Amino acid sequence: MVDNYLFIGFVAFYLLGAVSALVFNKKDALCSYISFLSASIGALAGFAFSLSVILGDTFHFILNEGQIPEFGFFIDKLSAFFILVISISVFAVSIFSTGYVREYFGKKNIGYLCFLYNMFILSMILVICANNAIMFLIVWELMSVISFFLVVYEHEKIETRKAGFFYIVMTHIGTGFIILSFLIFAGTSGSFSFETFRAAGSTMTPFLKDSAFLFAFIGFGIKAGIVPFHIWLPYAHPAAPGNVSALMSGVMIKTAIFMLIRISFDFLGASQAWWGYSVLAVGTISAILGILYAVVEPDMKRMLAFSSIENIGIILIGLGASMIFLSNEKPILSAIAMMAALYHLLNHSVFKGLLFMGAGSLLYSTHTKNIEKLGGLIKRMPFSAILILIGVLSISAMPPFSGFVSEWLTFQSLLLTFNLDSNFAIIMLSISAAVLALTGALAAYCFLKFFGMVFLALPRSENAQHAREVNIPMLAGMGFFALLSIMLGILPAFILPMLDRIAASFIGTSGQSFSFGTFGTISIPSSAWISISTPGLLAIVLILMFIPIIILFTSKRNMPVYETWGCGQPFSTARNEYSAIAFSKPVQMWFKGLYRPAREMEVTYSSQYLKESFKFKSEIEQVFEKNFYTPVVDFVMAMSRKAKVIQTGSIHAYLGYIFGILVILFMFIIAGGS
Amino acid sequence: MSEVIFGSKIMQLLIAFILVSTFMILGSTRLYSCVRAFGIQSFLLAFVAGIVAYSTGKYDIYIVALLTLIIKSAVIPYIFIYIIREIKVKREVELYVTISPSIIIGGILVVISYYLIRSISIISELSSLALSASVSLVSIGLFIMISRKKALMQMLGILVMENGLFLGAISLTNGMPLLVELGIFFDVLIGVLIMGILIFRINKTFESIDTDMLKTLIG
């Protein structure tokens, strides 16, 4: 009963936020406060609701009892977990947004943004709750279209419009595949209800199962941004306003993961081994390629988008491992891998949200997304710097921050593969683990570059010179996530049992594998194998390690103050600094085969020895865009041009087509009738 | 019932006259005479409806007949003539297909329609006459739309098609419910008004109502 009220409550608050945005459209400040406040209250209600479902019973709510098609909401533990993730993100992002949208006051329509923002969240929640394929497709499309409108919010820029177009085309191709998958289910079950899909999953022939899985994997993969369907993501996510990119990257792509779990585990029972291998392979490739492109990207929001591809890859590695274990009849291991994937999903939504909000703050105060143009901001924006540092450490999987625990769990679950009998599985999972290790290292490298280039040294442009600390709501939103990043890192002992319940609800066997010792020590599985992590202990050790450094810095000694990296020069300017391109150069050289960099240098001399100007241009090739998408697009365009011949533009010709077909049909009937 | 009505000699004569009026539209080169032919066709159609009403004794079909008389044979031709006067268009019908081939094609269409209706076996011999006339009207109306250049003739073509459908409907059902008929009349009237406005706009933009000009609109 309480659940009912909570559910209606949080839906109502999002609706209220959307409607009030339209009502107070004329007053920018009032409109943004009311609508974002309402969204954050909705998020709190959603948080309470999802906890009550995770700890209690499945929630079922049908709108039109007994009618066909039956529309309703079905929220089991898995859905509740995703509602939890969404609610947490929405809470922080809404607080952040009240500050962030001030930039648009007077320039853009705030009511429109707030309306779309609330509707976007609502549509994501409904995607998670839908109990029926038809209803699901409606809200899924709603989510895609609303997010498209949010992506093109700054539509006066041409690249934003291009990104929006790219996004909407890709997402509709994805929906096409999803419909195919649902039709296969509906063909067997004879109904569009998800409950009958569940029953149909066990009676389907292997071929139908395979194709249903494959279509769903491609369809939802496009939304999740897996390689090679990722190409829309680095365009669309950076184009949206900062708060929306935080939600899109942090939460929206997770809805695709949700449906992937729902279909492959819940409906189809993860019965085929090759599904697991393909998910694992795609995840591994996404992880490594995503981070490789992120390393060399100078646009910080694009870099974060590429990093999202990497993290989706890591989540898929966990899922794939879980599917492989399940098909090899090791449900306990499967549960552990699933927990790793879910934990990483939660973590990613927190730290990626934090970093996207951080990028939004930097954009807010410097008006540039280019890392090369920033620098020295730690002096100008000290609080943002600390919060972003926490995000950076977290995404780089540094203990004791959140990223560490989930990546460690993913590693552990991959290394548990020696319990399998299949050599192929052992080899695949080990390769995946090795690639994951490389990914982790590159991620650390990438974000080290990000933080160093943005916050340290001297400002490299006017924009950075005049940067100021962002306003309090923005800091509060980021601060909430930063706090959460730390808590998720040092308190896995409280979160893992919850994830265990969720995984157990659809894998069938509980992990039963975690024992918690002092200092938050986790060992998996509790009895047989040795594998211990002590995030809490590590945290204490790290803090102890910092003590000498703190003492070193705080003790007053007589030391000369001089510019950083002066190197004996009489003075140093921002032009002497290491640049972001220079920093990522080694990686670019190691992976030359992938990047295929094109470089151009132009030097003009004023005399024999003195260079007057120096121009350097470097470009990275997008392998998939160039080798796969461009040919396909060219082919489609060429065919369309050929088909255009029949489109003369003359009304008479069009009527003539109709007339011709009519006469042919008449002839057909006459021939058939007599 | 419908066989009795549509089998009667007077009905056959009326249907023949309706077909003849259609050929009048096909065969004339003057806009006015086309509109006049359409008016005659609608008048004959009103007569058909009147006979159906008399022999079935349904009073609402009298209303339908009256509406046909007023709207189709008076109001719509008047709107046509008004448009022709207002936009000072050349009074000639410009053709893609000249008169004699047009009439031959019209004849072929009538034959095709007759065989088409005959090959649908569920329809009895007698009412099939009206039905084949109705299919001929629809296909000749479409042919008029294709082969004439002026936007006014496209409008006329679609009205001929509508008349054909009216004939088909009344011969199959002995008069549809009054509500449906009223809806259709309303649609036709509004359609004509909108098309009229559209023709004014086309004339304003291109300084001609030759639909060939619309070719320049393709991207």
HADDOCK unambig.tbl for C-alpha pairs under 7 A between the chains (distance, minus, plus):
assign (segid A and resid 649 and name CA) (segid B and resid 214 and name CA) 6.94 0.50 0.50
assign (segid A and resid 649 and name CA) (segid B and resid 215 and name CA) 4.60 0.50 0.50
assign (segid A and resid 649 and name CA) (segid B and resid 217 and name CA) 6.94 0.50 0.50
assign (segid A and resid 649 and name CA) (segid B and resid 218 and name CA) 5.49 0.50 0.50
assign (segid A and resid 650 and name CA) (segid B and resid 212 and name CA) 6.28 0.50 0.50
assign (segid A and resid 650 and name CA) (segid B and resid 214 and name CA) 6.58 0.50 0.50
assign (segid A and resid 650 and name CA) (segid B and resid 215 and name CA) 5.14 0.50 0.50
assign (segid A and resid 651 and name CA) (segid B and resid 211 and name CA) 6.95 0.50 0.50
assign (segid A and resid 652 and name CA) (segid B and resid 146 and name CA) 4.67 0.50 0.50
assign (segid A and resid 655 and name CA) (segid B and resid 146 and name CA) 5.85 0.50 0.50
assign (segid A and resid 656 and name CA) (segid B and resid 146 and name CA) 5.94 0.50 0.50
assign (segid A and resid 659 and name CA) (segid B and resid 142 and name CA) 6.65 0.50 0.50
assign (segid A and resid 666 and name CA) (segid B and resid 116 and name CA) 6.26 0.50 0.50
assign (segid A and resid 669 and name CA) (segid B and resid 116 and name CA) 6.67 0.50 0.50
assign (segid A and resid 670 and name CA) (segid B and resid 115 and name CA) 6.46 0.50 0.50
assign (segid A and resid 670 and name CA) (segid B and resid 116 and name CA) 5.20 0.50 0.50
assign (segid A and resid 670 and name CA) (segid B and resid 119 and name CA) 5.62 0.50 0.50
assign (segid A and resid 673 and name CA) (segid B and resid 119 and name CA) 4.70 0.50 0.50
assign (segid A and resid 673 and name CA) (segid B and resid 120 and name CA) 6.40 0.50 0.50
assign (segid A and resid 674 and name CA) (segid B and resid 119 and name CA) 5.75 0.50 0.50
